[in-house]
Amino acid sequence: MTAGTAGATGAAAGAPAGAAAAPGSPAAPARRGLSRRLDTPLTSYYLVLGATTALVVIGLVMVLSSSSVESYVDTGSSYSVFLRQLLFAALGVPVMWIASRLRPVTWQALAWPMVVVAVVAQLLVFTPLGVDVNGNRNWIELAGFRMQPSEAGKLALVVWGAAVLSRKRALLDQPAHALVPVVPGAALLLLLVLLGHDLGTSLVLMALVASLLFVAGAPLRVFAAAGAVAGLAVLVLVSGSENRMKRISAWGSGGCGSEQDYLNTCWQSVHGLWALASGGWFGVGLGASREKWGLLPEAHNDFIFAVIGEELGLTGTLVVLALFAALGIGLFRIVLRSDDLFVKIATGGVMTWVLGQAVVNIGAVLGLLPVVGIPLPLVSSGGSALVMVMTALGMVIGFARREPGASEALATRASLVQRSLAVLPVRAQPGRRPGRPSDRQRGRSR
C-alpha cells in the first residue's frame, strides 16, 4: 500500500461520526445550493430593501396602536399621530426611490452643499422658528409641521465625510489629513446640537464620525485623541442636566431604590419593563396594550419597542430584532463587496447610524443602557427621522444595485417579468372573434 493510500485510509477511519458531510454526500449539494442562493449579486439589495420595507410597515402599525389613546386625548381623533406618520412614510417612498437611482459620483458632488445646508438648518433652531421639546431645542416648526434638522445633519455628515475621506485616501495614514477637515466640520455640527441640549443625537453624531474614520482606515491613535475629547463633551453635557444625572445614576445603581425614584426618574423605565413582561410569548394582542393608556410616556416614540413586546410578545420583538439583523448583514455585505472607497465609507456610516440607534434604543427599553431619548429607526414616530433614514437607506440600495453583477441580474429579472406579462391573454377587440389573429399579427407571422 502506498503512503498516500494509507494516509487517506487512516483519515477516513479516524473521521468522527459527527464530522461534516463529504463533498459527495447528499447533504453537501443542499448546503452548496443554499450557499449559492444566499451569495448572489442581489442578496445585499434584497436584504436592505426587504428589511427596510418590513420595518416601516411594522412601524406604521405600531405607531397607530401605541398613539391612539394619546392622540384621542390631545386632538379628539385616534388617528392624528398615525396619519402624520403615514404622510411622511408616503413622502419617504419616492425620496428613497430617487436616492437609489443616484450614482455615487452624484452623491459626492452633493456632499458640500448638503453639509452647508445642514449647518444652516441647525442654526434655525436658535431663531423664532425653534421649538423646545422636553428641554431640548432641536426642532423647528414650519406650517404646523415640526422638523428635526439634526436628522438631515446625520445624512449630510455621512455623505460629506465619505466624499472627503475617499478623495484623501493616499494621505489617511497621516493623522492631520485624517482629521482635517472631517473632525472640525463634524465638531461644528455637533456643537450646534449640544447647544440645543440633545444628548442622544450628539452621541449618534460622535459614533458616525468614528465609523467614517474607521472604515476609511485612519490610524488608531486618532481614535484615542478623538475618544478623549468626545468623552469630555459627554461628561460636560450630562453633568449640566439634573434630569440626565438622575437617569444615569438610577441606571448605574442597578434600579430604583425608593418609591420617590419610581414615581419620578424611573417611572418610564419601570413601565417599559412591565410592558415587556406582561406580553409573554405572544402578547396581549394588537391594540390591547394597557401601558399606552397614559402610563408609559413616549409610547409611540422612544418606548415603542416596549409596546411591541406587550402587544406582540417575545415573538414580535424577535421579529423586529431579526429584521434589524438582516438589515445589518445587507449593509455589511455592501461594505465588503464594493471596490469604491466612497461607497464603503458611506455604507459604514449608515450602518452605524441605523444599527447604533437601534441598539441604544432597545438597550434603554430593556434597562441595559440609560435612557437618552433616541428613537427606534424606521419604527418610532417621527417624520423627519423616518424620511432621512429612508433616504440614507435608499442611497445604500443604489450602491447595492451597482455591486458586480447586480445590475445585470436586475435587468434579466425585469425582462423575465416583461416576457411573463406578454403571454397573458389579451382582451378581444370589438368586431373580431376571440382567438382570431389580427391582420397585423398575420402579417408579422409571414
N, C-alpha and C positions, 0 to 999 in steps of 0.2 A: 504494500500500500504506500502510495506516495505521501510526502509530508502535507501537501495541500489537501489531499483527500482525507487524511487523518484529522487535520485541523477542522475541516468542515464537519466531519462526523462528530468530533468532540463537541463542537459548538452546538450542533443540533441536539446531541444527547444531553448537554448541560443546560439547555434553554429552559427557563422556568415555565410552569404551566400558565401563569398569568401574563406572559410576555405579549408584546404587541403582535398582531397578526402579520404573517409574512406577506410580502408583496403579492404573491399569487393566491392568497386566501380569499374567500368570498367577501370578508369584511373590508379588505383593503380597497377594492374598487368603489365600494359605497362611500368610504371616507374620502377617497380621492375625488369622487363625483361631487360630494358636498363641498369639499375644499375649492373645487373649480367654480362651483356656483357662487360661493362667497367671495372668491378672488377674481371678480370680473372688473372691467374698467368702470362699470356703472354702480358698483357696490357703494362707494362713498356718496355718490349722487342720491341714490335711493335711501340710504340711511339718514342723511341730513334732511332731505325733503320729507320723507315719511315721518320721522320723529318730530320735526317742526310742526307739520300739519296736525299730527295727533295731539301734541301738547297744546296747540292753540284751540282745538276743538274741546279738549278736556277743560281748558281754562275758561272758555265761554260758558260751558255747562255749570262749572263750579262757581263762577262769579255770579251767575243768575241765582243759584241756590243759596250761596252764602251771604249775598247782599239784599235778598228780597225783603227781609224784615226791616233792616235799617233804611232801605230805600222807601218803604211804605211809611215809616215814621217821619222821615225827612221831607218827602215830596208828595205823599199820598198815592204813589204808584210803586208797585213791587219791581218794576222793570227799568227804572231810571238809570241805575248804575250799569245794568246789563246792556241796555240799548246804547249807552255811550261807549262801552267796551266793544260791542258789536260794530259800531260805526268805525272805530279805529282799526279793528281787525279787517273790515272791508276795505279800508284805506291801505292797510299794510299789504294786502294781497297784490294789487298792481305795482306798488312800490317795490315789493320783493321780486316780482317778475322782471321789472325794469333793471333792478340791481343785478339779477342773474344773467342779463344779456350784455352787461358792460364788460369790456375787455380789461385785463389787468393794467394795460397801459393807460386806459381812460381813468381808472381809479387813481393811478399815480399822478395824472395831470390835475385831478381834482383835489389832491392832498392839501396843498397850501390854502386854496380858497376855503376848504372845509374847516380847517383849524382856525382860520381868521374869523369866519362866521360863528364858530362855536365860542370863541372868546368874547366876541361882541354880544352874542346872545346871553352868555353867562353874566355879563356886566348889566344886562337889563333887569336882573333880579334886584338890583340896588336902586332902581328907579321906581316911580309910582306904579309901574306895571308889576313889580314884585309882590309876592304873596307869602306870608308866614303860615306854615303848616306844622303843627306840633313842635314849635320852637325852631324849625329850620326855615331859612329863607332861601329856597332853591327852586321856586316856581314863579312863572309869570302867567298872567291871566289876560287873554285877548278874546273878545266877542263871546264871553261866557265860558270859554274853554281854558282850563289850566294846563300848562305845558311845563315840562322839566328840561331846561336847556342842557343840563349836565348829561342827559341821556344821549343827546346829539354829540356832546363833547366826547363821550366814550368812543363812538364810531369815528369821529374825526381824529382822535388820538391814535386809534388803531391804524387807519389808512395813512395818516401823515407820518407816524413813526415808522411804519413798514416801508414807505416810499423813501424816506431819508436814509434809513439804515441799509436798505438794499443798494442804494447808489454809492454808499461809502463802504462797501463790503471789503475792499482791499485795505482799508485803514482801521478796521474794527479791532485789530489787535492792540491798538494804541488807546489807552483809557480816555484821553482827551477827545479823540474823534468819536469814540463810542458814546460818550456822554453829551457832547455838544453837536447839534442843538436840541436833541430829543429831551434830555432831562430838564434844561431850563424852560423849554416850551411847555412840557408837561407840568413843571412846577408852577408856572403862571396859571394854568387852568386849575391846578389843584389848590392854589392859594385862594382863588375866587370861590371855589366850592367850600373851602374851610371857613372863609369869612361868612358864609351862609350857615355854618354850624351843621353841615351834613356829613356826619362821620361815615355812614355806610358807603356813600358814593366816593368819599375820599379814599377809603380802603380799596375799593374796586379800581380806581384810577392808579393807585400805587402798584397794585398787582398787575395791571395792564402794562405799565412801564417795565416792570421786572420781566414779564413774559416776553415782551418785544425784544429786550436786550438779550435774554437767554437764548431765544430761537435764532437771533442774529449771530450769536457766537461771541458776545462781548466777554472780555476777561473776567474771571471770577472775582478778582479784587475790586472790581467796580461794584459788585453786589454788596460787598461788605460796607463800603462807604455809603452807598445809597440806602441800604437797610438801616444803618445807624441814624441817618437823617430822617427817614420815614418813621422809625420808632419814636424818635424825639417829637415829631409832629403829632403823632397819635397820642402820645402821653400828654402833651400840652392841651390838645383838644378834649381829651377825656377828663382831665383834671379841671378844666374850665366849666364843666357842666355837672351840677349836683345830681341830676337825674341819671346821667350816664355812670357816674361814680357809684351810685346806689345799685344800678343794674349789674355792673361788673362785680361789685363787692358781693352781692347776693349770689351771683353765679359762681364766683370763686370760693365762697364759703360752703358750697355744696347744697344750697337750698335756702328756704325761707325759715328763719329760726324763730319767728314770733308772729302773732296774729297781725301786728302792725305791718310787718313786711308783706304778709299775704294780701292785706287789704290795699296796699299801695304798690310797691315796687314789683312784687311777684305775682300780682293778680293775672296779668296777661299770660305769663309763662305757665302758671299753675293750671289755668283754664285750658290752655293749649294742650297740656299733657292729659287733662281729664277728657278732652275731646278725643284724643287718640286712644286712650284707654277704654272709653265706652264704645268704640267702634268694633272691637273684637276682630274676628276673622273676616267677616263680610259686611260689616257696617250696619247702621240702624236704618239705612235706606236713603236713597237720593231725595234731598229736600227735607229730611226728617231730623236734621241737627237740632239739638237743644241749646248748644252753646252760642249759636248765632243770634239767639233771642236776647241780645243786649249783654250777654255775659262775657263774650270774647271780643275784646277790642281789635279792630282791623281784621275782622274775619275774612273779608274778601280781598285783603291785600297781603300784609306781611305774614299772616297766620292762616292763609288759605289751605296750606298743607294739613293743618290740624283738622279743618272741616272735611277735607278729603278722607282723612283717616277715620273720622267719626261717621260719615255717611257711607263710605265705600269700604271701610275696614282695612285690615292689613293688605288684602288683595289689591285694593285701589292704590294704596301708597306704593306697593311694589311695582305696579304697572307704571306709575309715574317715574319711579327710580330707574326702571328698565328703559324707558324712553330716553331719559337723560343719558343713560349709559350708551345706548345706541347712537345718540347724537354725538357723544364724545368719541366713540370709535370711528364714526364717519369723519369727524374733524381731524382726528389724529392720523387717519389714513391719508388724508389730503396733504398734511404736513410731510409725511414720509415719502409719498409718491411724487410730489411735484419737484420739478427741476428749477422752478422760478423762485428766487430768494424772496421776492416781494410777496408771492403767494404763501410761502411758508410762514413768514413773519406775521402777515395779516391774519392768516387762519389760526396761528397760535394765539394771537391776541384775542380773537373772537372766542376761541375755546376757553381761555382763562376768564373772559368776561362772563359768558353764559354759565359755564360749569362752576366757576368760582362763586357766583351769586347763588346758584342752586345749593351748593354745599353749605354756604354760610346761612342761607335762609332755613334750610331743612335742619341744620345743626342747631339753630336757635330754637326752632319749634320743639325739637327733641330734648332740649336742655343741655346739649353737648357744647354749645357756644353761647356767649352772651347775646342778648337781643340788641341789634344795632340798626334795625329799620331797613333791611334790604329785602325787596320783594322777590318772589319766585319767578324767574324769567318765563315768558310766554303764557304763564298761568295766572299770576296775580293780576288784580285790577290795576289799570294804569295805562292810559292811551299812548302817551309819548314813549314810555318804556317799551310797549308792545311794538309800535311801529319801528323804532330804532333797532330793536333786536331782530325783527323780521327783515329789515333792510340789511343788517350785517350778515345774517344767515343767507339772504338772497345773494349777496356778494360771494359768499363761500360756495353756494350752489353753482354759481357761474364758474368758479375755479374748478369744481368737480366736473363740470361739463367739458372742461378742456384738459382733463387728465389724458395721458396717452391711450388712445383707442376709444375714449368715451364719446367723442363727437361722432365717430364713425358708427359706433353701436347705436347711438340715439337716432342717427339718420336711417339706419337699417330698420329699426323698430317703427319709425314713423312711416317708412314706405310699406312695411308689413301691414300697418293699420289701414293705410290707403288702399292696398290691394284687397284687404278683407271687406272694406266698405264697398269696393267696386263690384263685388259679386252679389251684393244684396239685391233682391228683386226690385225692379223699377215699376212704379205705378203706371198702368196703361194710359196712354193719351186718348182723349175723346176722338171717336171716328176710326179707331184702329183696334182690331181684335187683340185681346191679351195673348202674348206669346208669339205674335207675328212680327218678324223683324221689319223695321222701317226701311225706306228706300236708301237712306244714308248708310244704315248698317249693312244692307245688301251690297251697296257699292263698295264699302270698306272690305267686305269679305271677299269680293272679287280681286 
